[in-house]
């Protein structure tokens, strides 16, 4: 499996299901799957657990050791965790297009 947007989105959606998020079917565009704010799929603690799970999956499947909850993420004007699409883009940025 290559580390591309589709693979990353699959990892995020897999994590959402693991966290017990009720995903609408059929799945809407990833930009519509809100992770924080109003109408969010997860509570705050579930978001943290999701991010840790994604980090673990990236390590297990691709041998990547990254941290998604770092100063870079927290200091951005727009949260990279606002929806699935922004999270996938952020992961892609952090992994350096590996």
C-alpha positions as CSV (number, residue, x, y, z in Angstrom):
1,X,0.0,0.0,0.0
2,X,1.4,3.4,-1.0
3,X,1.1,6.3,1.4
4,X,-1.3,8.4,-0.7
5,X,-4.4,10.4,0.1
6,X,-6.7,7.4,-0.4
7,X,-4.6,5.2,2.0
8,X,-4.5,7.9,4.6
9,X,-8.2,8.5,4.4
10,X,-8.8,4.8,4.8
11,X,-6.7,4.8,7.9
12,X,-8.6,7.8,9.3
13,X,-12.0,6.3,8.6
14,X,-10.9,3.0,10.1
15,X,-9.9,4.9,13.2
16,X,-13.2,6.7,13.3
17,X,-15.0,3.4,13.3
18,X,-12.8,2.1,16.0
19,X,-13.6,5.1,18.2
20,X,-17.3,4.4,17.8
21,X,-18.1,7.3,15.5
22,X,-21.4,6.8,13.8
23,X,-20.6,7.3,10.1
24,X,-23.4,8.2,7.7
25,X,-23.8,5.9,4.8
26,X,-23.0,6.4,2.0
27,X,-19.9,8.3,3.3
28,X,-20.1,12.0,2.3
29,X,-17.1,13.9,1.0
30,X,-14.3,13.7,3.6
31,X,-14.5,17.5,4.0
32,X,-18.0,17.0,5.4
33,X,-16.9,14.5,8.1
34,X,-16.3,17.0,11.0
35,X,-13.9,15.9,13.7
36,X,-14.1,19.0,15.9
37,X,-16.5,21.8,16.5
38,X,-20.3,21.7,16.0
39,X,-21.7,18.5,14.5
40,X,-18.4,16.7,15.3
41,X,-18.3,12.9,15.0
42,X,-16.1,12.6,18.1
43,X,-15.8,14.0,21.6
44,X,-12.4,15.6,22.6
45,X,-11.0,12.5,24.2
46,X,-12.0,10.4,21.2
47,X,-10.2,12.8,18.9
48,X,-7.0,12.3,20.9
49,X,-7.5,8.5,20.9
50,X,-8.1,8.7,17.1
51,X,-4.9,10.6,16.5
52,X,-2.8,8.2,18.7
53,X,-4.4,5.3,16.7
54,X,-3.5,6.9,13.4
55,X,0.1,7.4,14.6
56,X,0.2,3.7,15.6
57,X,-1.2,2.5,12.2
58,X,1.3,4.6,10.3
59,X,4.1,3.1,12.3
60,X,2.8,-0.5,11.9
61,X,2.0,-0.2,8.2
62,X,4.6,2.2,6.9
63,X,7.3,2.3,9.6
64,X,6.7,6.0,10.2
65,X,7.2,7.5,13.6
66,X,5.3,10.8,13.7
67,X,3.5,13.0,16.2
68,X,0.2,14.5,15.0
69,X,-0.4,16.4,18.3
70,X,2.6,18.7,18.3
71,X,3.2,22.5,18.5
72,X,3.0,22.8,14.7
73,X,-0.6,21.4,14.7
74,X,-1.7,23.4,17.7
75,X,-0.3,26.7,16.5
76,X,-2.1,26.7,13.2
77,X,-4.9,29.3,12.6
78,X,-7.2,26.6,11.2
79,X,-7.1,23.3,13.0
80,X,-5.8,20.5,10.9
81,X,-8.2,18.3,12.8
82,X,-11.4,20.1,11.7
83,X,-12.5,17.3,9.3
84,X,-11.2,14.2,7.7
85,X,-9.9,16.0,4.6
86,X,-7.9,18.5,6.5
87,X,-6.5,15.7,8.7
88,X,-5.4,13.7,5.7
89,X,-3.7,16.8,4.2
90,X,-1.9,17.4,7.5
91,X,-0.7,13.8,7.8
92,X,0.5,14.0,4.2
93,X,2.4,17.2,5.1
94,X,3.9,15.7,8.3
95,X,5.0,12.5,6.6
96,X,6.8,14.6,3.9
97,X,5.1,12.8,1.0
98,X,6.9,9.5,1.8
